[in-house]
């Protein structure tokens, strides 16, 4: 009998550990998806703000005219950054790309001075870019405005598609999480179904029987949430370490909300699954306990 009790305790302990690990992994995945959702706007803004407009200037432009056109660009609410590239700089950069001094090769510098401009994310769309282009082309000092029209459309379209996919994946993952946790909790309660029946036979009320199970489910959800948050923090740290230029670190307020949300989700889902699993066994007759 002592040996059987030890085996039973080990089985129950193993079931608790496996359930805690499963819940931790599910909460970790939900937390990562939540982090991506919270960062989706920042990611899309970063991509959009890397789209460059090249404003090619007339060859004979002087310093005064250059200052005027730069002031005009800075006054536009669409423009985020400006970078002037002289003919000499353009030739130097092109020579580095081709690996040869082409100016010496052809005897003159055919490149023109230009200004590279980036836009604020909310204006990095085809209508706004076309509006900027039409305004700049009216300036006689501007020879041409170059940008990737298809790229702007593609970026905005892909961002919309990715957002829909992330939302769909989040909903699917949440359903899988509930199903997985519910099955684990039911197996755990199933292993104690005879203890539950014994407590009923000696007159214990349903509330009294539920109490220790629900308390352990709250504790298990809390532990799993804390462990999942530790894993999420580790992933965020590693990603930000490797992708410093994007800096996908949420503000401490948003990060705190994310961590609280993960812990709360773990506690609530585990509590609800335990509650309904217990009710199922509390309603069963003694004969049906052996048929499960």
C-alpha positions in Angstrom: 0.0 0.0 0.0 2.9 2.4 0.9 4.5 1.6 -2.5 1.3 2.3 -4.3 0.9 5.6 -2.5 4.4 6.6 -3.4 3.8 5.7 -7.1 0.5 7.6 -7.0 2.2 10.7 -5.5 5.0 10.6 -8.1 2.4 10.3 -10.9 0.5 13.3 -9.6 3.7 15.3 -9.2 4.7 14.4 -12.7 1.3 15.4 -14.0 1.6 18.8 -12.2 5.0 19.4 -13.6 4.0 18.4 -17.2 0.9 20.6 -16.9 3.0 23.5 -15.6 5.5 23.1 -18.5 2.7 22.9 -21.1 1.0 26.0 -19.7 4.3 27.9 -19.6 5.1 27.1 -23.2 1.5 28.1 -24.3 1.7 31.4 -22.4 5.2 32.0 -23.8 3.8 31.6 -27.4 0.9 33.8 -26.6 3.2 36.4 -25.0 5.5 36.4 -28.0 2.5 36.9 -30.4 1.2 39.7 -28.1 4.7 41.3 -28.2 4.7 41.2 -32.0 1.2 42.7 -32.1 2.3 45.5 -29.8 5.4 46.0 -31.9 3.6 45.7 -35.3 3.1 49.4 -35.7 6.7 50.1 -34.8 8.0 47.5 -37.2 5.8 48.9 -40.0 6.9 52.5 -39.2 10.5 51.4 -39.3 10.1 49.8 -42.7 8.2 52.7 -44.2 10.7 55.3 -42.9 13.5 53.5 -44.7 11.8 54.3 -48.1 14.0 57.0 -49.8 13.1 59.7 -52.2 16.0 60.9 -54.3 15.5 64.5 -55.5 17.9 65.1 -58.4 19.0 68.7 -58.6 20.1 70.8 -61.6 23.9 70.7 -62.2 24.3 74.5 -61.9 22.6 74.9 -58.6 24.4 77.3 -56.2 24.6 77.3 -52.4 21.9 79.9 -52.0 19.4 78.0 -54.1 20.3 74.8 -52.4 19.6 76.4 -49.0 16.2 77.5 -50.3 15.1 74.1 -51.6 16.3 72.5 -48.3 14.3 75.0 -46.3 11.3 74.2 -48.5 11.6 70.5 -47.9 12.1 70.9 -44.2 8.9 72.9 -44.0 6.9 70.0 -45.4 5.3 68.0 -42.7 5.8 64.8 -44.7 9.6 64.9 -44.6 11.5 63.3 -41.8 15.2 63.5 -42.7 17.3 65.1 -45.5 20.7 64.3 -46.8 22.5 66.4 -49.4 24.8 64.5 -51.8 27.1 66.6 -53.9 28.4 65.5 -57.3 31.8 64.5 -55.7 30.1 62.5 -53.0 27.9 60.7 -55.5 30.9 59.9 -57.7 32.8 58.6 -54.6 29.9 56.4 -53.5 29.3 55.0 -57.0 33.0 54.2 -57.4 33.0 52.2 -54.2 30.0 50.2 -55.4 31.5 49.4 -58.8 35.0 49.0 -57.4 36.6 51.4 -59.9 37.1 55.2 -60.3 34.8 55.7 -63.2 35.5 59.5 -63.3 39.1 58.8 -64.3 37.9 56.2 -66.8 35.5 58.5 -68.7 37.2 61.8 -68.0 34.3 63.6 -66.3 31.7 63.3 -63.6 28.2 62.8 -65.2 26.4 62.5 -61.8 24.2 65.3 -60.5 23.8 66.7 -57.0 20.8 65.3 -55.1 19.0 65.2 -51.8 17.9 62.0 -50.2 14.7 62.4 -48.2 12.8 59.9 -46.0 9.2 60.3 -45.0 7.3 60.0 -41.7 5.6 56.6 -41.6 2.1 57.9 -41.9 2.9 59.6 -45.2 4.8 56.8 -46.8 2.0 55.8 -49.1 1.6 56.3 -52.9 -0.9 59.3 -52.8 1.3 61.3 -50.4 4.5 60.5 -52.4 2.8 61.5 -55.7 1.7 64.8 -54.0 5.3 65.5 -52.9 6.6 64.6 -56.3 4.2 67.0 -58.1 5.1 69.9 -55.7 8.9 69.3 -56.2 8.7 69.1 -60.0 7.2 72.6 -60.1 10.6 73.9 -58.7 12.9 74.7 -61.6 15.9 73.6 -59.5 14.6 70.1 -59.4 15.4 67.9 -62.4 13.8 64.6 -61.3 12.3 62.8 -58.3 13.2 59.1 -58.1 11.5 56.5 -55.9 10.4 53.0 -56.1 6.7 53.2 -56.8 6.1 49.5 -56.7 8.1 49.2 -53.5 5.8 51.7 -51.6 2.7 49.8 -52.7 4.2 46.5 -51.9 5.3 47.5 -48.5 1.9 48.9 -47.5 0.1 45.8 -49.0 2.5 43.3 -47.2 2.1 45.1 -43.9 -1.7 44.8 -44.1 -1.5 41.1 -45.0 1.0 40.4 -42.2 -1.3 42.2 -39.7 -4.2 40.0 -40.7 -2.1 36.8 -40.5 -0.8 37.8 -37.0 -4.3 38.4 -35.8 -5.6 35.1 -37.2 -2.6 33.2 -35.8 -3.2 34.8 -32.4 -6.9 33.7 -32.4 -5.9 30.1 -33.5 -3.1 29.9 -30.9 -5.5 31.1 -28.2 -8.0 28.3 -29.0 -5.2 25.7 -29.1 -4.0 27.0 -25.7 -7.4 26.6 -24.1 -7.8 23.1 -25.6 -4.3 22.0 -24.5 -4.6 23.4 -21.0 -8.1 22.0 -20.6 -6.9 18.5 -21.6 -4.0 18.6 -19.2 -6.2 19.8 -16.3 -8.8 17.1 -17.1 -6.1 14.4 -17.0 -4.8 15.8 -13.7 -8.3 15.8 -12.2 -9.0 12.4 -13.7 -6.0 11.0 -11.7 -7.8 12.1 -8.5 -11.3 11.2 -9.4 -11.5 8.5 -6.7 -10.3 10.9 -4.0 -13.1 13.3 -5.1 -15.6 10.5 -4.9 -14.4 9.6 -1.4 -14.7 13.2 -0.2 -18.3 13.2 -1.6 -19.2 10.0 0.3 -18.1 11.4 3.6 -20.3 14.5 3.1 -18.0 17.1 1.7 -19.7 19.9 -0.3 -18.8 20.7 -3.8 -17.3 24.0 -2.8 -15.2 22.3 -0.2 -13.9 19.8 -2.8 -13.2 22.5 -5.3 -11.3 24.7 -3.0 -7.8 23.0 -2.9 -8.0 22.2 -6.6 -8.8 25.8 -7.6 -6.2 27.1 -5.2 -3.5 24.9 -6.8 -4.7 25.9 -10.3 -4.3 29.6 -9.4 -0.8 28.9 -8.0 0.1 26.8 -11.1 -1.2 29.6 -13.4 0.9 32.2 -11.5 4.1 30.0 -11.6 3.6 29.3 -15.3 3.0 33.0 -16.1 6.2 34.0 -14.3 8.2 31.4 -16.1 6.7 32.4 -19.4 7.5 36.0 -18.7 11.1 35.1 -18.0 11.4 33.3 -21.4 9.7 36.3 -23.1 12.2 38.7 -21.5 15.1 36.5 -22.6 13.8 36.5 -26.3 13.2 40.3 -26.3 16.7 40.8 -24.9 18.4 38.6 -27.5 16.4 40.1 -30.4 17.2 43.7 -29.4 20.8 42.7 -29.0 21.0 41.4 -32.5 18.7 44.1 -34.1 19.8 47.2 -32.4 18.9 49.4 -35.4 15.2 48.4 -35.1 15.1 48.5 -31.3 12.1 46.4 -30.7 12.0 47.1 -27.0 8.6 48.2 -25.7 8.3 50.9 -23.2 8.4 49.7 -19.6 4.7 50.5 -19.2 3.7 48.4 -22.2 6.1 45.6 -21.2 4.5 45.6 -17.7 1.0 45.3 -19.3 2.2 42.5 -21.4 3.7 40.6 -18.5 0.6 41.2 -16.3 -1.6 40.0 -19.3 0.4 36.8 -19.6 0.1 36.0 -15.9 -3.6 36.9 -15.8 -4.3 34.7 -18.8 -2.5 31.8 -17.3 -4.4 32.1 -14.0 -7.8 32.7 -15.6 -7.5 29.9 -18.2 -6.2 27.4 -15.7 -8.9 28.3 -13.1 -11.7 28.0 -15.6 -10.5 24.7 -17.0 -10.1 23.3 -13.5 -13.5 24.4 -12.5 -15.3 22.8 -15.4 -13.2 19.6 -15.2 -14.1 19.3 -11.5 -17.8 19.8 -12.2 -17.7 17.0 -14.6 -16.4 14.5 -12.1 -18.6 15.9 -9.3 -21.7 15.0 -11.3 -20.6 11.5 -12.2 -22.0 8.4 -10.6 -19.7 5.9 -8.9 -20.2 3.3 -11.7 -19.2 5.8 -14.4 -15.9 6.5 -12.7 -14.7 3.1 -13.9 -15.8 3.7 -17.5 -13.7 6.8 -18.2 
